[in-house]
């Protein structure tokens, strides 16, 4: 049989330290491979090794064949020539795939024009159709920085699939999407194998795996713990870790314990917010109290992130007011960003970023390390740059950094969207516990209604 992708004994190392592997698998045309597992297990490393885009500090061993051609021995320029034509990728962080100075419509149109090789008129028609299909109408003239995380993800998807490469690798393609758009993207992914293409999907969402089917690989701590047909792995998992992964879905969580709320620390009165010339939120009211947990939910692109920016004082509302309690210091309100790569300097090791914050605010470094430990982050990761750790690891490091400032208000924008269900549950429990101990008021933005209802004291639905 001719395989689209064939991997034999693939391992990834940082120096002499084994990060992932060995893993072997093969996917035929018309087939689907889904890679599941805990945050930091090495799922994204597999896709990067196939593409030839591993960070410079990492190296791979093993044999990788694409469409019958061995690629792990090719020069970087030869592998890059395959991108978009033989295989396309939707990376975990859409910001790394989009030009920050190019408007959304043009980014996708240029992929049709110069990668797919269509005429200017055809590229425009294809892009208009893609924006309509993905619910992006109205976002054509926005720069990536003015897009919500879910919208940026969909723009990156449209660009990645423009040339209709026969192999698509999608890394966490549904993170940050509301239920309707989540289902739409999964349906688009399912069309790839249905039309004879090959799909390699990386996800921590059981629902996505169930919908896509095919063959499943489960990783834990870089090691393969289980693999097999999707229906077999999802209905009768052989490994205890796989069973715990399936049962950690937010719908099965216990309701978080409520704690007595204290004085009002933040007030929003009749707030209107605008981004990119578009009014997103009108007449928003909120009284936030010490120790209280509030969840904001609503469709992707409705303005949840923009509202959080206004509450944080990063964006002035065009109407209404946001008032802080007079007792709060200048740094008492902290925001956790939806896309952690945007919040870290790209060329500076994580250790230095965290130490600089701790030094600036007089925080005990040992307390920072204990917070990282509670979040399941190994101190060795801090020697790396932001692009040398997984999205989920960076997300947890950003949480530790925010908590090191000892905030009184924490505004968390999808803070667990990149985490597997087990780590997601543990992280939100930790935030609940720290919030109660330190009397921190928290506002959580999430597209997952189950998380909102299980974790928060009250839920505000934005429509």
Long-range contacts (C-beta under 8 A, 24 or more apart in sequence): 1-28, 2-28, 2-29, 2-67, 2-68, 3-27, 3-28, 3-65, 3-68, 4-28, 4-29, 4-31, 4-66, 4-67, 4-166, 4-167, 4-198, 5-33, 5-50, 5-64, 5-65, 5-66, 5-167, 5-198, 5-200, 6-63, 6-64, 6-65, 7-46, 7-50, 7-62, 7-63, 7-64, 7-65, 8-62, 8-63, 8-64, 8-65, 9-61, 9-62, 9-63, 10-46, 10-49, 10-60, 10-61, 10-62, 10-63, 10-64, 11-60, 11-61, 11-62, 12-42, 12-45, 12-49, 12-54, 12-58, 12-59, 12-60, 12-61, 12-222, 13-58, 13-59, 13-60, 13-61, 14-57, 14-58, 14-384, 15-57, 18-222, 19-45, 19-58, 19-222, 20-45, 20-46, 20-219, 20-222, 21-61, 21-62, 21-222, 22-62, 22-224, 23-217, 23-219, 23-224, 24-62, 25-215, 25-217, 25-227, 27-198, 27-200, 27-214, 27-215, 28-198, 29-166, 29-196, 29-197, 29-198, 30-193, 30-194, 30-196, 30-197, 30-198, 31-193, 31-198, 31-199, 31-214, 31-215, 32-192, 32-193, 32-198, 32-199, 32-200, 32-201, 32-212, 32-213, 32-214, 32-215, 32-230, 33-199, 33-200, 33-201, 33-214, 33-215, 33-216, 33-217, 34-201, 34-202, 34-203, 34-208, 34-209, 34-212, 34-214, 34-215, 34-216, 34-217, 34-230, 35-200, 35-201, 35-202, 35-203, 35-216, 35-217, 35-219, 36-203, 36-204, 36-206, 36-209, 36-216, 36-217, 36-218, 36-219, 36-245, 36-420, 37-204, 37-217, 37-218, 37-219, 37-220, 37-225, 37-245, 37-420, 38-204, 38-219, 38-220, 38-221, 38-245, 38-420, 38-422, 38-423, 39-204, 39-376, 39-390, 39-392, 39-393, 39-395, 39-396, 39-418, 39-419, 39-420, 39-423, 40-376, 40-389, 40-390, 40-392, 40-393, 41-219, 41-220, 41-221, 41-222, 41-420, 42-219, 42-222, 43-171, 43-202, 43-219, 43-390, 44-92, 44-171, 44-202, 44-390, 44-391, 46-202, 47-89, 47-169, 47-171, 47-200, 47-202, 50-87, 50-169, 50-200, 51-79, 51-83, 51-87, 51-89, 51-169, 52-76, 52-79, 52-80, 55-384, 55-385, 55-387, 55-388, 57-384, 57-388, 58-388, 66-167, 67-166, 67-167, 84-111, 84-115, 84-160, 84-162, 84-163, 84-165, 85-115, 85-163, 85-165, 86-165, 86-166, 86-167, 87-165, 87-166, 87-167, 87-168, 87-169, 88-160, 88-161, 88-163, 88-165, 88-167, 88-168, 88-169, 89-160, 89-168, 89-169, 89-170, 89-171, 90-153, 90-156, 90-157, 90-160, 90-161, 90-168, 90-169, 90-170, 90-171, 90-173, 91-156, 91-171, 92-171, 92-172, 92-175, 92-202, 92-390, 92-391, 92-418, 93-339, 93-341, 93-391, 94-144, 94-149, 94-152, 94-153, 94-155, 94-156, 94-339, 95-144, 95-152, 95-339, 95-341, 95-342, 96-341, 96-387, 97-156, 97-159, 97-160, 98-144, 98-152, 98-155, 98-156, 98-159, 99-144, 100-143, 100-144, 100-145, 101-143, 102-143, 102-144, 103-140, 103-141, 103-142, 103-143, 104-136, 104-139, 104-140, 104-141, 104-142, 104-143, 104-144, 104-147, 104-151, 104-155, 105-131, 105-140, 105-141, 107-155, 107-159, 108-155, 108-158, 108-159, 108-162, 111-158, 111-159, 111-160, 111-162, 111-163, 112-162, 112-163, 115-162, 115-163, 116-162, 116-163, 116-164, 117-163, 126-162, 127-158, 127-162, 130-158, 130-162, 131-158, 133-184, 133-188, 134-158, 134-181, 134-184, 134-185, 134-188, 135-180, 135-181, 135-184, 135-301, 138-278, 139-301, 141-276, 142-276, 146-275, 146-276, 147-301, 148-176, 148-300, 148-301, 148-304, 148-305, 148-338, 149-175, 149-176, 149-300, 149-305, 149-338, 149-339, 149-413, 149-414, 149-417, 150-176, 150-177, 150-178, 150-181, 150-300, 150-301, 150-447, 151-300, 151-301, 152-339, 153-177, 153-185, 154-181, 154-185, 157-185, 157-188, 161-188, 165-197, 166-196, 166-197, 166-198, 167-197, 167-198, 167-199, 167-200, 168-192, 168-197, 168-198, 168-199, 168-200, 169-200, 169-201, 169-202, 170-199, 170-200, 170-201, 170-202, 171-202, 172-202, 172-203, 172-204, 172-391, 172-418, 173-201, 173-203, 173-208, 174-203, 174-205, 174-208, 175-414, 175-417, 175-418, 176-300, 176-338, 176-414, 176-417, 176-447, 177-300, 177-447, 178-298, 178-299, 178-300, 178-447, 179-447, 179-449, 180-299, 181-299, 181-300, 182-447, 186-211, 186-212, 204-245, 204-419, 204-420, 204-421, 204-424, 206-234, 206-245, 206-246, 206-249, 206-421, 209-234, 210-234, 218-242, 218-245, 244-422, 245-420, 245-421, 245-422, 248-420, 248-421, 248-422, 248-424, 248-425, 249-421, 249-450, 250-421, 250-424, 250-425, 250-448, 250-450, 250-451, 250-454, 251-450, 253-425, 253-450, 253-451, 253-454, 253-455, 254-454, 255-453, 255-454, 256-293, 256-428, 256-429, 256-432, 256-454, 256-455, 256-456, 257-432, 258-457, 259-291, 259-435, 259-436, 260-291, 261-289, 261-290, 261-291, 261-292, 261-457, 262-289, 262-290, 262-291, 262-439, 263-289, 263-290, 263-325, 264-288, 264-289, 264-325, 265-289, 265-290, 265-324, 265-325, 265-327, 265-328, 265-408, 265-409, 265-441, 266-311, 266-322, 266-323, 266-324, 266-325, 266-333, 266-409, 266-441, 267-321, 267-322, 267-323, 268-310, 268-311, 268-320, 268-321, 268-322, 268-323, 269-320, 269-321, 269-322, 269-323, 270-319, 270-320, 270-321, 271-307, 271-310, 271-317, 271-319, 271-320, 271-321, 271-322, 272-317, 272-318, 272-319, 272-320, 273-303, 273-306, 273-307, 273-309, 273-310, 273-315, 273-317, 273-318, 274-306, 274-318, 275-303, 275-306, 275-315, 279-318, 280-306, 280-307, 281-306, 281-307, 281-310, 281-462, 282-319, 283-320, 284-320, 286-311, 286-460, 288-409, 288-441, 288-443, 289-441, 290-408, 290-439, 290-440, 290-441, 291-435, 291-436, 291-439, 291-440, 291-441, 292-441, 292-442, 292-457, 292-458, 293-432, 293-435, 293-441, 293-442, 293-444, 293-455, 293-456, 293-457, 294-441, 294-442, 294-443, 294-444, 294-456, 294-457, 294-458, 294-459, 294-460, 295-443, 295-444, 295-445, 295-446, 295-451, 295-452, 295-453, 295-455, 295-456, 295-458, 295-459, 295-460, 296-443, 296-444, 296-445, 296-446, 296-460, 296-462, 297-445, 297-446, 297-447, 297-448, 297-449, 297-452, 297-459, 297-460, 297-461, 297-462, 298-447, 298-461, 298-462, 298-463, 299-447, 299-463, 300-447, 302-462, 302-463, 303-462, 304-413, 304-445, 304-462, 305-338, 305-413, 305-445, 307-462, 308-335, 308-411, 308-413, 308-443, 308-445, 309-335, 311-411, 311-443, 312-411, 324-409, 328-408, 328-409, 329-408, 331-361, 331-405, 331-407, 332-407, 332-408, 332-409, 333-407, 333-408, 333-409, 333-411, 334-402, 334-405, 334-407, 334-409, 334-410, 334-411, 335-402, 335-410, 335-411, 335-412, 335-413, 336-398, 336-399, 336-402, 336-410, 336-411, 336-412, 336-413, 336-415, 337-398, 337-413, 338-413, 338-414, 338-417, 338-445, 340-386, 340-391, 340-394, 340-395, 340-397, 340-398, 341-386, 341-387, 341-391, 341-394, 343-398, 344-386, 344-394, 344-398, 345-386, 346-385, 346-386, 346-387, 347-385, 348-385, 349-382, 349-383, 349-384, 349-385, 350-381, 350-382, 350-383, 350-384, 350-385, 350-386, 350-389, 350-397, 351-382, 351-383, 353-401, 354-382, 354-397, 354-400, 354-401, 354-404, 357-401, 357-404, 357-405, 358-404, 361-404, 361-405, 361-406, 363-404, 363-405, 363-406, 367-404, 368-400, 368-401, 368-404, 371-399, 371-400, 371-403, 371-404, 372-396, 372-397, 372-400, 374-430, 375-399, 375-400, 375-427, 375-430, 376-423, 376-426, 390-418, 391-418, 392-418, 392-419, 392-420, 392-423, 394-418, 395-419, 396-423, 396-427, 399-427, 399-431, 403-434, 406-438, 407-440, 408-439, 408-440, 408-441, 409-440, 409-441, 409-442, 409-443, 410-435, 410-440, 410-441, 410-442, 410-443, 411-442, 411-443, 411-445, 412-442, 412-443, 412-444, 412-445, 413-445, 414-445, 414-446, 414-447, 415-444, 416-451, 417-446, 417-447, 424-451, 428-455
